[in-house]
Amino acid sequence: MTSKTVRPGHTPIPHGIAAPARRAMAHAGLETLEQVVQFGQRELSKLHGMGVRTMAQLMEAMDEHGLQFPAT
């Protein structure tokens, strides 16, 4: 079994994210979790498809990689 090595700063957005949310993030230029963090939770929540489930999936993935949104 091979493991994927992720370069720091290049953590991909999880595959389980719904297609509308994935397309909205791509349109906003968001390809990695690090970019999602920089974009910000408030702005992210305004994108199409960013419901409670999608936000929870992103937060879980961020937590797994030691990432979090800055305190507001």
The first five atom37 places (N, CA, C, CB, O) and aatype in JSON, in Angstrom:
{
  "aatype": [12, 16, 15, 11, 16, 19, 1, 14, 7, 8, 16, 14, 9, 14, 8, 7, 9, 0, 0, 14, 0, 1, 1, 0, 12, 0, 8, 0, 7, 10, 6, 16, 10, 6, 5, 19, 19, 5, 13, 7, 5, 1, 6, 10, 15, 11, 10, 8, 7, 12, 7, 19, 1, 16, 12, 0, 5, 10, 12, 6, 0, 12, 3, 6, 8, 7, 10, 5, 13, 14, 0, 16],
  "atom_mask": [
    [1, 1, 1, 1, 1],
    [1, 1, 1, 1, 1],
    [1, 1, 1, 1, 1],
    [1, 1, 1, 1, 1],
    [1, 1, 1, 1, 1],
    [1, 1, 1, 1, 1],
    [1, 1, 1, 1, 1],
    [1, 1, 1, 1, 1],
    [1, 1, 1, 0, 1],
    [1, 1, 1, 1, 1],
    [1, 1, 1, 1, 1],
    [1, 1, 1, 1, 1],
    [1, 1, 1, 1, 1],
    [1, 1, 1, 1, 1],
    [1, 1, 1, 1, 1],
    [1, 1, 1, 0, 1],
    [1, 1, 1, 1, 1],
    [1, 1, 1, 1, 1],
    [1, 1, 1, 1, 1],
    [1, 1, 1, 1, 1],
    [1, 1, 1, 1, 1],
    [1, 1, 1, 1, 1],
    [1, 1, 1, 1, 1],
    [1, 1, 1, 1, 1],
    [1, 1, 1, 1, 1],
    [1, 1, 1, 1, 1],
    [1, 1, 1, 1, 1],
    [1, 1, 1, 1, 1],
    [1, 1, 1, 0, 1],
    [1, 1, 1, 1, 1],
    [1, 1, 1, 1, 1],
    [1, 1, 1, 1, 1],
    [1, 1, 1, 1, 1],
    [1, 1, 1, 1, 1],
    [1, 1, 1, 1, 1],
    [1, 1, 1, 1, 1],
    [1, 1, 1, 1, 1],
    [1, 1, 1, 1, 1],
    [1, 1, 1, 1, 1],
    [1, 1, 1, 0, 1],
    [1, 1, 1, 1, 1],
    [1, 1, 1, 1, 1],
    [1, 1, 1, 1, 1],
    [1, 1, 1, 1, 1],
    [1, 1, 1, 1, 1],
    [1, 1, 1, 1, 1],
    [1, 1, 1, 1, 1],
    [1, 1, 1, 1, 1],
    [1, 1, 1, 0, 1],
    [1, 1, 1, 1, 1],
    [1, 1, 1, 0, 1],
    [1, 1, 1, 1, 1],
    [1, 1, 1, 1, 1],
    [1, 1, 1, 1, 1],
    [1, 1, 1, 1, 1],
    [1, 1, 1, 1, 1],
    [1, 1, 1, 1, 1],
    [1, 1, 1, 1, 1],
    [1, 1, 1, 1, 1],
    [1, 1, 1, 1, 1],
    [1, 1, 1, 1, 1],
    [1, 1, 1, 1, 1],
    [1, 1, 1, 1, 1],
    [1, 1, 1, 1, 1],
    [1, 1, 1, 1, 1],
    [1, 1, 1, 0, 1],
    [1, 1, 1, 1, 1],
    [1, 1, 1, 1, 1],
    [1, 1, 1, 1, 1],
    [1, 1, 1, 1, 1],
    [1, 1, 1, 1, 1],
    [1, 1, 1, 1, 1]
  ],
  "atom_positions": [
    [[0.85, -1.18, 0.0], [0.0, 0.0, 0.0], [0.89, 1.24, 0.0], [-0.96, 0.0, 1.22], [1.85, 1.32, 0.76]],
    [[0.55, 2.18, -0.85], [1.32, 3.41, -0.91], [0.57, 4.51, -0.2], [1.62, 3.81, -2.37], [-0.66, 4.53, -0.16]],
    [[1.32, 5.43, 0.36], [0.69, 6.57, 1.01], [1.01, 7.82, 0.21], [1.17, 6.72, 2.49], [2.09, 7.93, -0.39]],
    [[0.07, 8.73, 0.2], [0.28, 9.98, -0.51], [1.01, 10.94, 0.41], [-1.07, 10.58, -0.99], [0.62, 11.14, 1.56]],
    [[2.05, 11.53, -0.1], [2.77, 12.54, 0.64], [2.3, 13.9, 0.16], [4.31, 12.37, 0.47], [2.34, 14.2, -1.03]],
    [[1.86, 14.7, 1.09], [1.36, 16.03, 0.75], [2.43, 17.04, 1.15], [0.01, 16.34, 1.46], [2.89, 17.06, 2.29]],
    [[2.8, 17.87, 0.18], [3.78, 18.91, 0.47], [3.13, 19.98, 1.35], [4.34, 19.55, -0.84], [1.96, 20.29, 1.17]],
    [[3.88, 20.53, 2.3], [3.32, 21.59, 3.14], [2.78, 22.72, 2.26], [4.39, 22.13, 4.12], [3.44, 23.18, 1.33]],
    [[1.58, 23.16, 2.58], [0.96, 24.23, 1.82], [0.19, 23.76, 0.6], [0.0, 0.0, 0.0], [-0.38, 24.57, -0.13]],
    [[0.16, 22.45, 0.38], [-0.51, 21.89, -0.8], [-1.48, 20.79, -0.42], [0.52, 21.36, -1.79], [-1.56, 19.78, -1.12]],
    [[-2.22, 20.96, 0.65], [-3.17, 19.95, 1.11], [-4.45, 20.08, 0.28], [-3.47, 20.11, 2.63], [-5.14, 21.09, 0.37]],
    [[-4.77, 19.06, -0.52], [-5.94, 19.16, -1.39], [-7.25, 19.2, -0.6], [-5.97, 18.0, -2.36], [-7.35, 18.68, 0.51]],
    [[-8.24, 19.81, -1.2], [-9.58, 19.82, -0.64], [-10.12, 18.39, -0.71], [-10.53, 20.83, -1.4], [-9.93, 17.73, -1.73]],
    [[-10.76, 17.9, 0.34], [-11.23, 16.5, 0.36], [-12.16, 16.17, -0.8], [-11.93, 16.22, 1.68], [-12.92, 17.02, -1.26]],
    [[-12.1, 14.93, -1.25], [-12.92, 14.48, -2.38], [-14.39, 14.37, -2.04], [-12.42, 13.16, -2.88], [-15.22, 14.4, -2.96]],
    [[-14.76, 14.24, -0.78], [-16.16, 14.06, -0.4], [-17.01, 15.32, -0.44], [0.0, 0.0, 0.0], [-18.2, 15.27, -0.15]],
    [[-16.41, 16.44, -0.78], [-17.14, 17.71, -0.83], [-18.11, 17.68, -2.02], [-16.15, 18.92, -0.95], [-17.73, 17.25, -3.11]],
    [[-19.33, 18.13, -1.81], [-20.36, 18.14, -2.86], [-19.91, 18.95, -4.07], [-21.68, 18.69, -2.31], [-19.19, 19.95, -3.93]],
    [[-20.34, 18.52, -5.24], [-19.93, 19.14, -6.5], [-20.22, 20.65, -6.57], [-20.61, 18.46, -7.64], [-19.34, 21.39, -7.0]],
    [[-21.4, 21.13, -6.16], [-21.63, 22.58, -6.23], [-20.63, 23.38, -5.39], [-23.05, 22.9, -5.78], [-20.15, 24.43, -5.83]],
    [[-20.34, 22.9, -4.21], [-19.37, 23.58, -3.34], [-17.97, 23.5, -3.93], [-19.38, 22.98, -1.92], [-17.23, 24.48, -3.9]],
    [[-17.62, 22.35, -4.48], [-16.3, 22.17, -5.1], [-16.13, 23.13, -6.28], [-16.1, 20.7, -5.56], [-15.08, 23.75, -6.45]],
    [[-17.18, 23.26, -7.1], [-17.12, 24.17, -8.25], [-17.01, 25.63, -7.78], [-18.37, 24.0, -9.14], [-16.25, 26.41, -8.36]],
    [[-17.76, 25.99, -6.75], [-17.7, 27.36, -6.23], [-16.31, 27.68, -5.69], [-18.76, 27.56, -5.13], [-15.8, 28.78, -5.91]],
    [[-15.71, 26.73, -4.99], [-14.35, 26.95, -4.48], [-13.36, 27.07, -5.63], [-13.93, 25.81, -3.54], [-12.48, 27.93, -5.59]],
    [[-13.5, 26.23, -6.64], [-12.6, 26.3, -7.8], [-12.74, 27.65, -8.5], [-12.89, 25.15, -8.79], [-11.75, 28.25, -8.9]],
    [[-13.97, 28.12, -8.64], [-14.22, 29.42, -9.27], [-13.58, 30.55, -8.47], [-15.74, 29.66, -9.42], [-13.14, 31.55, -9.03]],
    [[-13.52, 30.39, -7.15], [-12.9, 31.4, -6.28], [-11.38, 31.22, -6.2], [-13.5, 31.32, -4.86], [-10.7, 31.98, -5.52]],
    [[-10.85, 30.2, -6.91], [-9.41, 29.98, -6.93], [-8.9, 29.16, -5.76], [0.0, 0.0, 0.0], [-7.7, 29.16, -5.48]],
    [[-9.79, 28.45, -5.08], [-9.4, 27.67, -3.91], [-9.16, 26.22, -4.31], [-10.49, 27.75, -2.81], [-10.09, 25.51, -4.7]],
    [[-7.9, 25.8, -4.22], [-7.54, 24.43, -4.6], [-6.97, 23.63, -3.43], [-6.54, 24.46, -5.72], [-6.9, 22.41, -3.5]],
    [[-6.57, 24.31, -2.37], [-5.97, 23.63, -1.22], [-6.64, 24.1, 0.07], [-4.45, 23.89, -1.16], [-7.29, 25.15, 0.11]],
    [[-6.48, 23.3, 1.12], [-7.03, 23.7, 2.41], [-6.35, 24.96, 2.93], [-6.87, 22.56, 3.44], [-6.98, 25.78, 3.6]],
    [[-5.09, 25.13, 2.62], [-4.38, 26.34, 3.05], [-5.0, 27.58, 2.41], [-2.88, 26.25, 2.69], [-5.12, 28.63, 3.06]],
    [[-5.4, 27.47, 1.15], [-6.07, 28.59, 0.48], [-7.44, 28.85, 1.1], [-6.2, 28.31, -1.02], [-7.86, 30.0, 1.21]],
    [[-8.12, 27.78, 1.49], [-9.42, 27.92, 2.15], [-9.26, 28.7, 3.45], [-10.05, 26.52, 2.42], [-10.05, 29.59, 3.75]],
    [[-8.23, 28.37, 4.23], [-7.97, 29.06, 5.49], [-7.73, 30.55, 5.23], [-6.75, 28.44, 6.22], [-8.28, 31.4, 5.93]],
    [[-6.9, 30.86, 4.24], [-6.6, 32.26, 3.92], [-7.83, 33.01, 3.41], [-5.49, 32.33, 2.87], [-7.99, 34.2, 3.68]],
    [[-8.71, 32.31, 2.69], [-9.93, 32.91, 2.16], [-10.84, 33.37, 3.29], [-10.67, 31.92, 1.25], [-11.48, 34.42, 3.2]],
    [[-10.89, 32.58, 4.35], [-11.65, 32.95, 5.53], [-13.01, 32.29, 5.61], [0.0, 0.0, 0.0], [-13.67, 32.07, 4.6]],
    [[-13.4, 31.98, 6.83], [-14.66, 31.27, 7.07], [-15.87, 32.09, 6.64], [-14.77, 30.92, 8.53], [-16.8, 31.55, 6.05]],
    [[-15.86, 33.37, 6.91], [-17.01, 34.22, 6.57], [-17.21, 34.27, 5.06], [-16.82, 35.64, 7.13], [-18.33, 34.09, 4.57]],
    [[-16.14, 34.51, 4.31], [-16.25, 34.58, 2.85], [-16.58, 33.21, 2.27], [-14.94, 35.1, 2.24], [-17.36, 33.12, 1.32]],
    [[-16.0, 32.17, 2.83], [-16.27, 30.81, 2.35], [-17.74, 30.47, 2.5], [-15.4, 29.8, 3.11], [-18.34, 29.86, 1.61]],
    [[-18.33, 30.85, 3.62], [-19.73, 30.52, 3.88], [-20.68, 31.22, 2.91], [-20.1, 30.88, 5.3], [-21.84, 30.82, 2.79]],
    [[-20.22, 32.25, 2.22], [-21.04, 32.97, 1.25], [-21.08, 32.27, -0.11], [-20.53, 34.38, 1.08], [-21.94, 32.58, -0.94]],
    [[-20.16, 31.33, -0.34], [-20.11, 30.66, -1.63], [-21.27, 29.68, -1.79], [-18.78, 29.92, -1.79], [-21.78, 29.14, -0.82]],
    [[-21.68, 29.48, -3.03], [-22.76, 28.54, -3.35], [-22.38, 27.14, -2.89], [-23.05, 28.54, -4.88], [-21.26, 26.69, -3.1]],
    [[-23.31, 26.46, -2.26], [-23.09, 25.08, -1.84], [-22.41, 24.92, -0.5], [0.0, 0.0, 0.0], [-22.16, 23.79, -0.07]],
    [[-22.11, 26.02, 0.17], [-21.42, 25.94, 1.46], [-22.42, 25.84, 2.6], [-20.51, 27.15, 1.66], [-22.63, 26.8, 3.35]],
    [[-23.02, 24.69, 2.73], [-23.96, 24.45, 3.81], [-23.25, 23.9, 5.03], [0.0, 0.0, 0.0], [-22.03, 23.83, 5.09]],
    [[-24.04, 23.52, 6.0], [-23.53, 23.02, 7.28], [-22.67, 21.77, 7.06], [-24.68, 22.7, 8.24], [-21.59, 21.66, 7.65]],
    [[-23.13, 20.85, 6.23], [-22.4, 19.6, 6.0], [-21.03, 19.86, 5.36], [-23.22, 18.65, 5.12], [-20.02, 19.31, 5.79]],
    [[-21.02, 20.69, 4.32], [-19.76, 20.99, 3.63], [-18.79, 21.69, 4.56], [-20.01, 21.85, 2.4], [-17.6, 21.36, 4.59]],
    [[-19.27, 22.66, 5.32], [-18.4, 23.37, 6.26], [-17.84, 22.4, 7.29], [-19.15, 24.52, 6.95], [-16.66, 22.49, 7.65]],
    [[-18.66, 21.47, 7.78], [-18.18, 20.48, 8.75], [-17.12, 19.59, 8.13], [-19.36, 19.63, 9.26], [-16.13, 19.26, 8.79]],
    [[-17.3, 19.19, 6.88], [-16.31, 18.35, 6.21], [-14.98, 19.1, 6.06], [-16.82, 17.91, 4.83], [-13.91, 18.52, 6.28]],
    [[-15.06, 20.36, 5.68], [-13.84, 21.15, 5.54], [-13.14, 21.35, 6.88], [-14.16, 22.51, 4.91], [-11.92, 21.23, 6.97]],
    [[-13.92, 21.65, 7.91], [-13.34, 21.85, 9.24], [-12.66, 20.57, 9.74], [-14.43, 22.3, 10.24], [-11.59, 20.63, 10.35]],
    [[-13.28, 19.43, 9.49], [-12.7, 18.15, 9.91], [-11.38, 17.9, 9.17], [-13.68, 16.99, 9.65], [-10.39, 17.49, 9.77]],
    [[-11.38, 18.15, 7.87], [-10.15, 17.96, 7.08], [-9.06, 18.93, 7.54], [-10.44, 18.16, 5.57], [-7.9, 18.55, 7.64]],
    [[-9.45, 20.17, 7.82], [-8.47, 21.14, 8.3], [-7.89, 20.69, 9.63], [-9.12, 22.53, 8.44], [-6.68, 20.77, 9.84]],
    [[-8.74, 20.21, 10.52], [-8.29, 19.74, 11.83], [-7.3, 18.58, 11.69], [-9.5, 19.3, 12.68], [-6.31, 18.52, 12.41]],
    [[-7.57, 17.68, 10.76], [-6.68, 16.53, 10.53], [-5.29, 16.98, 10.08], [-7.28, 15.6, 9.49], [-4.31, 16.26, 10.3]],
    [[-5.21, 18.15, 9.46], [-3.94, 18.65, 8.95], [-3.39, 19.81, 9.79], [-4.11, 19.1, 7.51], [-2.45, 20.49, 9.38]],
    [[-3.98, 20.02, 10.97], [-3.48, 21.06, 11.87], [-3.75, 22.47, 11.4], [0.0, 0.0, 0.0], [-3.01, 23.4, 11.73]],
    [[-4.81, 22.64, 10.63], [-5.17, 23.96, 10.11], [-6.44, 24.45, 10.79], [-5.36, 23.92, 8.57], [-7.27, 23.65, 11.22]],
    [[-6.58, 25.76, 10.88], [-7.81, 26.34, 11.41], [-7.96, 27.76, 10.91], [-7.81, 26.31, 12.96], [-6.99, 28.42, 10.54]],
    [[-9.2, 28.21, 10.89], [-9.45, 29.59, 10.51], [-8.93, 30.5, 11.61], [-10.98, 29.84, 10.25], [-8.97, 30.13, 12.78]],
    [[-8.43, 31.68, 11.25], [-7.99, 32.63, 12.27], [-9.16, 33.05, 13.15], [-7.33, 33.86, 11.62], [-10.3, 33.1, 12.7]],
    [[-8.87, 33.36, 14.39], [-9.91, 33.85, 15.31], [-10.39, 35.2, 14.8], [-9.37, 33.97, 16.77], [-9.6, 36.03, 14.34]],
    [[-11.7, 35.41, 14.89], [-12.25, 36.69, 14.41], [-12.61, 37.58, 15.55], [-13.48, 36.47, 13.53], [-13.09, 38.69, 15.34]]
  ]
}
